[in-house]
Amino acid sequence: MTRLVIETEKIIHNVRLIQEKAGGGQLIAVLKADAYGLGLLPMAGLLRDQGVRRFGVTEPRDAARLREAGFVEEEILMLRSTSLREDIQIIVDSLATAAVGSYDAAVALSGVAEEQGTALDVHLEVDTGMGRYGFMPSEIERILSIYRYMGSLNVTGMFTHFPSAFSNKKATLAQQQALLDTAAKVRQAGFDPGMLHAANSAALFCCGLPPLDGVRVGSAISGRTTGRGETGLQKTGRLESQVAEVRWLPAGSGVGYGPAFVARKPTKIAVIPVGYWDGFMVEKGRDCYRFRDAFRYCLGDAANWLRRKRVYATINGRRVRVLGHVGLNHTTADVTQLECHPGDPVSLEVSPMFVPEQIPREYR
């Protein structure tokens, strides 16, 4: 059976490193996308055992799942601003903290809270360059109107999100300053902006930002960031399976669709019942084609070709080369120099975020 194995000691190591880098700021552990593929509920439990008391999600149903699973004392921050009544109702019922990224969202949240005779904790989002959700810094009067006229909304925090922390430290510093300037204007008007948080995984490890009250970190918990350089993080999450078939191919035989590999000499192969449906060799697709994007893609592909970059699996503890294209449900590896039999253990490096929910998660 194929399973995604998650090593708890690596997660614990990463959490401690994140807390050190946060410089005393509170960690908001972002658990969106099923905790980046690691599993929402088991990851939340593991993090709670490490003293984490704040979680961030993007879907109201995840806030409800956490509450139903017994996470009743932890703060759950909805990171996605919404004006949809059905979303707001779940947020209110889950006693979650709502993100407010527009005046319309504030009005919708306030209306539902007033109807139900409750006060809803909210964090105000400031758009400093991400362009999805958030008040522009110039919309200070709209921000202040929430304090002045929406008594059912209790502002407990303010935040922004960085789009270029992995590549542009100068711009990221300017964006954090824009958040600080907005918070200062709120204070000058006699109100409290609450907890200030901005740094995502890339910003925390790559930008050296002055610490705020909190950091929002998700991918770094699993040991991954989009930034460059050594971070000290440890990656966790690998697929484990078994060899399904071992056979010899004569010279001239092709492997897989294409075929992208043709044997030059007799080759012993192992067939592994894992493919891209299971998350092996899956990554985010290319979605921008400006000249600089296309040029960067070309350079990267050329560099991989010059380095003769190859894909590998591990069988019986030894690294073996993957042959040809990875299929939907199968991968073929060269085991000519390896003692190998059906049933032998296989390990494959993957990004947990692309491993489907149907694959069991196993914490070790």
ABEGO torsion letter per residue (X at the ends): XBBBBBBAAAAAAAAAAAAAAAGGBBBBBBABGGGGGAEAAAAAAAAAAAGBABBBBABAAAAAAAAAAGBAABBBBBABBBABAAAAAAAAAAGBBBBBABAAAAAAAAAAAAAAGBBBBBBBBBBAGAGABEBBAAAAAAAAAAAAABAABBBABBBBBBAAAAABAAAAAAAAAAAAAAAAAAAAAGBBAEBBBABBAAAAAAAGBBBBABBBBAAAAAGBBABBEBAGBBBBEBBBBBBABBBBBBBGBBBEBOBABBBABBBBBBBBBBBAAAGBGBBBBBABABAAAAAAAAAAAAAAAAAGBBBBBBBGGBBBBBBEBBBAABBBBBAAABBBBBGBBBBBBBBAAABBAABBBBBX
